[in-house]
Amino acid sequence: MSETTTKTGATVRVVASPKTWIEGEAVQQLEKTASLPGMIAAVGMPDLHPGKGSPIGAAFVAEGRIYPHLVGNDIGCGMALWSTDLAKRKQKLDRWVDRLDDLDGPWDGDAAAWLAARGLAPTDHDGSLGTIGGGNHFAELQQVDEVLQPATWQALGLDADRLVLLVHSGSRGLGEAILRAHVDRFAGDGVASDGEEARAYLRAHDGAVLWARASRALIAERFAAALGAEVGCALDVCHNCVVACPDGAKDRWLHRKGAAPSTEGVVVIPGSRGTLSYVVRPDPTRAEAGWSLAHGAGRKWKRADAKARLQDRYRPADLVRTELGGRVICEDRDLLYEEAPEAYKKIDAVVGDLVAAGLCEVVATLRPVLTYKTRSRR
């Protein structure tokens, strides 16, 4: 873990071994963000990569100020892991691919009732409730590759002989609208955390976090219904949010932008659709790491670069099957290339850096079976 200090006194840390490649632009963004007023610390994870102004794969601690742009437009985006009753040894991939016809269209159920059951009021964006979205979002059936901590695994209510479902999605247009309302008034500036502007943002933010969780639950139900399966939630964590600092320090706020919490129990750190994912048990006491972990492998190539590098090497048909034997449903040709495994860092190295830093222990590894991205061309 490297550490420097900005001219304003904020601490900048990067949790990565010297062998881990991190783009210079991402580190520059981390250091620039650490210089914002009120910033106490900025911590980059091994999956750190450049974003729009501020990096992705980082946690930021600020005193007396809240910075909505550090959370971004996908408020509440996170990972949920679900048990299924699908037997690991009885996979029916061709049938499942046919049955997963369309998770992109609006759900035909009662969105208001679904939200009300979770204590939420209807919003203007409920047409996208239960839809995955674009970019790196997905729903993926996985099989257990190896269990290293059986007791922790069993405590999650999971069975190594059954497939699991990992859902990665966020708040869709709701989060975008919340950020846009703030940016229209304050641009990229933060707001004093004791003011009405901050309270209004936090109310909207907290609602979007819960909406995103409700949407992940609906995605899991829609996915399971298509396969005639039953699911149960084992964990659900958010990696785009702002919360009060876990140490209880007065008026200090922890912003996570693509960083999984280490304070909420076991989390999943997914690789790409062609690599393993890791279930890990964090050490919740590590303040110097921003009480956070990497949220995934992290991009190695920008989206446009990924397509340019790969389209002469692979046909689309080559990319719907992975080296691990998994299947991929993605009918958006650009997205198929943009999200190819080669566009991401090596998840083994990312998780290895976290383990070497003492931030977590590996509970189990998961192997992708069927990854759903989209049936629709965008």
C-alpha positions as CSV (number, residue, x, y, z in Angstrom):
1,M,0.0,0.0,0.0
2,S,1.6,3.2,-1.2
3,E,0.9,6.5,0.6
4,T,1.4,10.2,-0.2
5,T,0.1,13.5,1.2
6,T,-1.4,16.4,-0.8
7,K,-0.5,20.0,-0.3
8,T,-3.8,20.4,1.5
9,G,-2.9,17.6,3.9
10,A,-5.1,14.8,2.6
11,T,-3.7,11.3,2.5
12,V,-3.6,9.5,-0.8
13,R,-3.2,5.7,-0.7
14,V,-3.2,3.0,-3.4
15,V,-3.8,-0.5,-2.3
16,A,-1.8,-2.4,-4.9
17,S,1.4,-4.3,-5.3
18,P,4.2,-2.9,-7.5
19,K,3.3,-5.6,-10.1
20,T,-0.3,-4.4,-10.4
21,W,-0.7,-2.1,-13.4
22,I,-2.6,1.1,-12.7
23,E,-3.0,3.7,-15.3
24,G,-1.3,7.0,-14.5
25,E,-4.4,9.0,-15.4
26,A,-6.3,7.1,-12.6
27,V,-3.7,8.0,-10.0
28,Q,-3.7,11.7,-11.2
29,Q,-7.5,11.7,-10.8
30,L,-7.2,10.2,-7.3
31,E,-4.7,12.9,-6.3
32,K,-6.8,15.7,-7.8
33,T,-9.9,14.5,-6.0
34,A,-7.9,14.3,-2.7
35,S,-7.3,18.1,-3.0
36,L,-11.0,19.0,-2.9
37,P,-12.0,21.2,0.1
38,G,-12.6,19.1,3.2
39,M,-11.0,15.9,1.8
40,I,-9.3,13.8,4.5
41,A,-8.3,10.7,2.5
42,A,-8.5,9.2,-1.0
43,V,-7.9,5.5,-1.3
44,G,-7.5,3.7,-4.7
45,M,-8.2,0.0,-4.9
46,P,-6.3,-2.5,-7.1
47,D,-9.1,-2.1,-9.7
48,L,-8.6,1.7,-9.9
49,H,-9.1,3.1,-13.4
50,P,-10.0,6.5,-14.9
51,G,-13.5,7.8,-14.8
52,K,-15.1,11.1,-15.8
53,G,-13.1,13.5,-13.7
54,S,-12.7,11.2,-10.7
55,P,-11.5,7.6,-10.7
56,I,-13.5,4.4,-10.4
57,G,-12.4,1.9,-7.8
58,A,-11.9,4.3,-4.9
59,A,-13.1,5.5,-1.6
60,F,-13.0,9.1,-0.3
61,V,-13.4,10.5,3.2
62,A,-14.4,14.2,3.5
63,E,-15.1,16.3,6.5
64,G,-18.0,18.8,6.5
65,R,-18.8,18.3,2.8
66,I,-20.6,15.8,0.6
67,Y,-19.7,15.4,-3.0
68,P,-22.5,13.9,-5.1
69,H,-20.3,13.7,-8.3
70,L,-18.0,11.2,-6.4
71,V,-20.9,8.8,-6.1
72,G,-21.9,9.5,-9.7
73,N,-25.1,8.9,-11.6
74,D,-25.6,5.2,-10.7
75,I,-26.4,5.7,-7.1
76,G,-26.9,2.4,-5.3
77,C,-25.2,0.3,-7.9
78,G,-24.1,-2.9,-6.3
79,M,-23.8,-6.7,-6.3
80,A,-26.4,-9.2,-5.0
81,L,-25.7,-12.9,-4.7
82,W,-28.6,-15.3,-4.8
83,S,-29.0,-19.0,-4.1
84,T,-30.9,-21.1,-6.6
85,D,-32.3,-24.6,-6.6
86,L,-30.6,-25.4,-10.0
87,A,-28.3,-28.4,-9.7
88,K,-24.7,-27.8,-10.6
89,R,-24.6,-31.2,-12.4
90,K,-27.7,-30.7,-14.4
91,Q,-27.0,-27.6,-16.5
92,K,-29.3,-27.0,-19.5
93,L,-27.5,-24.1,-21.2
94,D,-29.2,-24.3,-24.6
95,R,-32.6,-24.4,-23.0
96,W,-31.8,-21.6,-20.5
97,V,-30.4,-19.4,-23.3
98,D,-33.7,-19.8,-25.2
99,R,-35.8,-19.1,-22.1
100,L,-34.0,-15.9,-21.1
101,D,-35.7,-14.1,-23.9
102,D,-35.8,-10.5,-22.6
103,L,-34.9,-9.0,-19.3
104,D,-34.5,-5.5,-20.9
105,G,-38.1,-4.7,-21.4
106,P,-40.4,-3.2,-18.7
107,W,-41.7,-5.7,-16.1
108,D,-45.4,-6.5,-16.6
109,G,-46.0,-6.7,-12.9
110,D,-47.1,-4.1,-10.3
111,A,-44.0,-2.0,-9.8
112,A,-45.7,0.2,-7.2
113,A,-46.6,-2.8,-5.1
114,W,-43.1,-4.2,-5.4
115,L,-41.7,-1.0,-4.1
116,A,-44.3,-0.5,-1.4
117,A,-43.5,-4.0,0.0
118,R,-40.0,-2.6,0.5
119,G,-41.1,0.7,2.0
120,L,-40.6,2.8,-1.1
121,A,-42.9,5.2,-2.9
122,P,-43.4,5.1,-6.7
123,T,-41.0,7.2,-8.8
124,D,-41.0,8.6,-12.4
125,H,-38.4,5.9,-13.3
126,D,-40.2,2.7,-12.4
127,G,-40.5,1.6,-16.0
128,S,-36.9,0.4,-15.7
129,L,-37.4,-1.4,-12.4
130,G,-36.1,-4.9,-12.7
131,T,-34.0,-4.2,-15.8
132,I,-30.2,-4.7,-15.9
133,G,-29.0,-1.7,-17.8
134,G,-26.0,-1.3,-20.1
135,G,-22.3,-1.0,-19.5
136,N,-20.8,-3.5,-17.2
137,H,-24.1,-4.6,-15.6
138,F,-25.1,-8.2,-15.8
139,A,-27.0,-11.1,-14.3
140,E,-24.9,-14.3,-14.2
141,L,-25.4,-17.9,-13.2
142,Q,-22.3,-19.3,-11.6
143,Q,-21.2,-22.6,-10.2
144,V,-19.0,-23.1,-7.2
145,D,-15.4,-23.6,-8.2
146,E,-13.8,-24.1,-4.7
147,V,-14.9,-23.4,-1.1
148,L,-12.0,-22.4,1.1
149,Q,-14.0,-21.5,4.2
150,P,-17.0,-24.0,4.5
151,A,-18.4,-22.5,7.7
152,T,-18.6,-19.0,6.2
153,W,-20.1,-20.3,3.0
154,Q,-22.7,-22.3,4.8
155,A,-23.6,-19.4,7.0
156,L,-24.7,-17.6,3.8
157,G,-27.2,-20.4,3.2
158,L,-25.5,-21.5,0.0
159,D,-25.0,-25.1,-1.3
160,A,-21.9,-25.9,-3.2
161,D,-23.9,-28.4,-5.4
162,R,-26.3,-25.7,-6.5
163,L,-25.8,-22.8,-8.9
164,V,-25.8,-19.2,-7.7
165,L,-27.0,-16.0,-9.4
166,L,-24.9,-12.8,-9.2
167,V,-26.8,-9.6,-10.2
168,H,-24.9,-6.3,-10.8
169,S,-27.1,-3.3,-11.5
170,G,-28.0,0.1,-10.1
171,S,-30.7,2.8,-9.9
172,R,-31.0,3.4,-13.7
173,G,-32.6,6.7,-14.6
174,L,-33.5,7.5,-11.0
175,G,-29.8,8.0,-10.0
176,E,-29.1,9.9,-13.2
177,A,-31.9,12.3,-12.4
178,I,-30.7,12.9,-8.8
179,L,-27.2,13.6,-9.9
180,R,-28.3,15.9,-12.8
181,A,-30.5,17.9,-10.4
182,H,-27.4,18.5,-8.2
183,V,-25.0,19.3,-11.1
184,D,-27.5,21.7,-12.6
185,R,-27.3,23.7,-9.4
186,F,-23.8,23.2,-8.1
187,A,-21.8,21.8,-11.1
188,G,-19.0,19.6,-9.6
189,D,-18.9,21.3,-6.3
190,G,-19.8,19.6,-3.1
191,V,-22.2,21.0,-0.5
192,A,-21.8,21.6,3.2
193,S,-22.9,18.5,5.0
194,D,-24.9,20.4,7.6
195,G,-27.0,22.3,5.1
196,E,-30.4,21.7,3.6
197,E,-28.9,21.0,0.1
198,A,-27.0,18.1,1.6
199,R,-30.0,16.8,3.5
200,A,-32.1,16.9,0.4
201,Y,-29.5,15.0,-1.6
202,L,-29.1,12.4,1.1
203,R,-32.8,11.8,1.2
204,A,-32.9,11.3,-2.6
205,H,-29.7,9.3,-2.5
206,D,-30.9,6.9,0.2
207,G,-34.1,6.3,-1.7
208,A,-32.1,5.5,-4.8
209,V,-30.0,3.0,-2.9
210,L,-33.1,1.2,-1.7
211,W,-34.6,1.4,-5.2
212,A,-31.5,-0.2,-6.7
213,R,-31.7,-3.0,-4.2
214,A,-35.3,-3.6,-5.0
215,S,-34.5,-3.7,-8.7
216,R,-31.7,-6.3,-8.2
217,A,-34.2,-8.4,-6.3
218,L,-36.7,-8.1,-9.2
219,I,-34.0,-8.9,-11.7
220,A,-33.2,-12.1,-9.8
221,E,-36.9,-13.0,-9.7
222,R,-37.4,-12.4,-13.4
223,F,-34.3,-14.4,-14.2
224,A,-35.3,-17.3,-12.0
225,A,-38.9,-17.3,-13.3
226,A,-37.6,-17.6,-16.9
227,L,-35.7,-20.8,-15.9
228,G,-38.4,-22.2,-13.6
229,A,-36.1,-21.8,-10.6
230,E,-36.4,-20.5,-7.0
231,V,-33.9,-18.0,-5.6
232,G,-33.0,-16.6,-2.1
233,C,-30.8,-13.6,-1.3
234,A,-27.5,-14.4,0.4
235,L,-26.1,-10.9,0.3
236,D,-26.5,-7.5,-1.3
237,V,-24.0,-4.7,-1.1
238,C,-23.7,-1.3,-2.6
239,H,-20.5,0.1,-4.2
240,N,-21.7,3.6,-5.3
241,C,-22.9,5.6,-2.3
242,V,-22.1,8.1,0.4
243,V,-22.4,7.1,4.1
244,A,-21.4,8.5,7.5
245,C,-17.9,7.3,8.4
246,P,-18.0,3.9,10.0
247,D,-15.8,5.0,12.9
248,G,-18.5,7.5,14.1
249,A,-16.3,10.6,13.6
250,K,-18.5,13.6,13.6
251,D,-19.4,15.1,10.2
252,R,-17.1,12.8,8.2
253,W,-18.5,11.2,5.1
254,L,-17.3,8.2,3.2
255,H,-17.9,8.3,-0.5
256,R,-17.5,5.0,-2.5
257,K,-17.2,5.1,-6.3
258,G,-16.9,1.6,-7.4
259,A,-15.7,0.3,-4.0
260,A,-17.3,-2.6,-2.1
261,P,-17.9,-2.1,1.7
262,S,-15.8,-4.0,4.1
263,T,-18.2,-3.2,6.9
264,E,-21.2,-5.3,5.9
265,G,-20.0,-8.8,6.0
266,V,-19.2,-11.1,3.1
267,V,-19.0,-9.6,-0.4
268,V,-18.5,-10.8,-4.0
269,I,-15.7,-9.4,-6.2
270,P,-16.5,-10.5,-9.7
271,G,-14.0,-10.9,-12.5
272,S,-15.0,-10.6,-16.2
273,R,-17.5,-12.9,-17.8
274,G,-14.6,-15.2,-18.7
275,T,-12.9,-15.5,-15.3
276,L,-13.6,-16.6,-11.8
277,S,-15.4,-14.4,-9.2
278,Y,-14.3,-14.3,-5.6
279,V,-16.4,-14.4,-2.4
280,V,-14.4,-12.8,0.3
281,R,-14.7,-12.0,4.0
282,P,-13.4,-8.5,4.7
283,D,-11.7,-7.1,7.8
284,P,-14.2,-4.4,8.8
285,T,-11.6,-2.4,10.9
286,R,-9.3,-1.2,8.2
287,A,-9.9,2.6,8.2
288,E,-6.7,3.2,6.2
289,A,-8.3,1.4,3.3
290,G,-11.4,3.5,3.5
291,W,-13.4,0.6,5.0
292,S,-13.6,-0.7,1.4
293,L,-12.4,-3.3,-1.1
294,A,-12.2,-3.5,-4.8
295,H,-15.6,-4.0,-6.5
296,G,-14.4,-6.0,-9.5
297,A,-11.5,-6.6,-11.8
298,G,-11.4,-3.0,-13.1
299,R,-11.1,-1.9,-16.7
300,K,-7.7,-2.3,-18.4
301,W,-8.9,-0.8,-21.8
302,K,-11.3,2.0,-22.5
303,R,-14.4,0.9,-24.3
304,A,-13.5,2.3,-27.7
305,D,-10.1,0.8,-27.4
306,A,-11.4,-2.6,-26.5
307,K,-13.4,-2.9,-29.7
308,A,-10.6,-1.6,-31.9
309,R,-8.2,-4.1,-30.4
310,L,-10.5,-7.1,-30.6
311,Q,-12.7,-6.9,-33.6
312,D,-10.0,-8.1,-36.0
313,R,-9.2,-11.0,-33.6
314,Y,-12.7,-12.3,-32.8
315,R,-16.0,-12.6,-34.5
316,P,-19.1,-11.9,-32.4
317,A,-19.8,-15.6,-32.4
318,D,-16.4,-16.2,-30.8
319,L,-17.3,-14.0,-27.8
320,V,-20.5,-15.6,-26.8
321,R,-18.6,-18.6,-25.4
322,T,-15.9,-18.2,-22.9
323,E,-12.6,-20.1,-22.2
324,L,-14.2,-21.4,-19.0
325,G,-17.1,-23.0,-21.0
326,G,-19.6,-20.3,-20.1
327,R,-22.3,-18.8,-22.4
328,V,-22.9,-15.1,-23.0
329,I,-26.2,-13.5,-24.0
330,C,-25.3,-10.1,-25.5
331,E,-27.0,-9.0,-28.7
332,D,-25.4,-5.6,-28.7
333,R,-22.3,-6.1,-30.8
334,D,-20.4,-3.1,-29.5
335,L,-21.1,-4.1,-25.9
336,L,-20.0,-7.6,-26.7
337,Y,-16.5,-6.3,-27.6
338,E,-16.4,-3.6,-24.9
339,E,-17.0,-6.1,-22.1
340,A,-14.7,-8.9,-23.4
341,P,-12.5,-10.5,-20.7
342,E,-9.4,-9.0,-22.3
343,A,-10.6,-5.5,-21.5
344,Y,-10.3,-6.1,-17.8
345,K,-7.5,-6.6,-15.3
346,K,-6.7,-10.0,-14.0
347,I,-9.1,-10.6,-11.1
348,D,-6.6,-13.0,-9.4
349,A,-4.1,-10.2,-9.1
350,V,-6.7,-7.7,-7.8
351,V,-7.9,-10.0,-5.1
352,G,-4.4,-11.2,-4.4
353,D,-3.4,-7.6,-3.6
354,L,-6.3,-7.2,-1.2
355,V,-5.4,-10.5,0.6
356,A,-1.7,-9.5,0.8
357,A,-2.7,-6.2,2.4
358,G,-4.7,-8.1,5.0
359,L,-8.0,-6.6,3.9
360,C,-9.9,-9.8,3.3
361,E,-9.8,-13.6,3.1
362,V,-11.1,-15.7,0.3
363,V,-14.2,-17.7,1.2
364,A,-14.9,-19.3,-2.2
365,T,-14.4,-18.9,-6.0
366,L,-17.2,-19.0,-8.5
367,R,-17.1,-20.0,-12.2
368,P,-19.4,-18.3,-14.8
369,V,-22.0,-20.5,-16.4
370,L,-24.4,-18.1,-18.2
371,T,-24.0,-14.3,-18.4
372,Y,-26.9,-12.2,-19.4
373,K,-26.1,-8.7,-20.8
374,T,-28.9,-7.7,-23.2
375,R,-31.2,-9.1,-25.8
376,S,-31.7,-5.6,-27.3
377,R,-29.4,-3.6,-29.6
378,R,-28.7,-0.2,-28.0
